[in-house]
Amino acid sequence: MSRAAHPPRPDVEGRRRGRPGYDLESLLTAAATLFTERGYDGTSMEHLSQRLGITKSAIYHHVPSKQELLRLAVDRALDGLFAEVEKLEAVRGPAIDRLEQLVRGSVRVLVEQLPFVTLLLRVRGNTPVERAALARRREFDHLVAALVAQAAQEGDLRPDIDPPTATRLLFGMVNSIAEWYRPRGGTSPTALAATVVAVAFEGLRTRERP
């Protein structure tokens, strides 16, 4: 009697379904891009299937709903940012140094996860998933604000700069990268992060007067 073949493992099966090259990763990237272009409410699964050239049933093999696609996409950006926060535990020294590292890491996350961060910056809170994403984003913003405030208390920020204003301007500059940066532009994530840090922190740090 022949031995029955074992069914493929779910992860393998998920990669084989649908058109070649369209695994969950490709699906998420396409969904994030389309949500940004058309808006979440203005994007249907039919739009996504047309963009990818696969059937809607092939999409549903990977995710149960459009809402789950949105959740996975914005979580990709948020998880990357909070991973940079966790790295700060290993940084010794003043708050200004941890803030600088967080800015460098945030720029790298933005560049490496550009479709997902761009989508996160467009979220307006119209759905439960969006509201949850905004809550996590506010948590991240509060962590940044706390670092800026601590750096000011330690005397490492110029006294004529208001810490809350500095916080908004600092990450306003970081977030603006999503509007103009293109991966084929020739600037590496590391070089871009170094430029942002140089521009921002030369203006923020206290300077010894001659």
Buried (B, 14 or more C-beta within 10 A) or exposed (E): EEEEEEEEEEEEEBBEBBEEEBBBEBBBBBBBBBBBEBEBEEBEBEBBBEBBEBEEEBBEBBBEEBBEBBBBBBBBBBEBBBEBBEEBEEBEEBBBBBBBBBBBBBBBBBBEBBBBBBBBBBBEEEBEBBEBBBEBBEEBEEBBBBBBBBBBEEEBBEEEBEBEEBBBBBBEBBBEBBEEBEEEEEBEBEEBBEEBBEEBBEEBEBEEEE
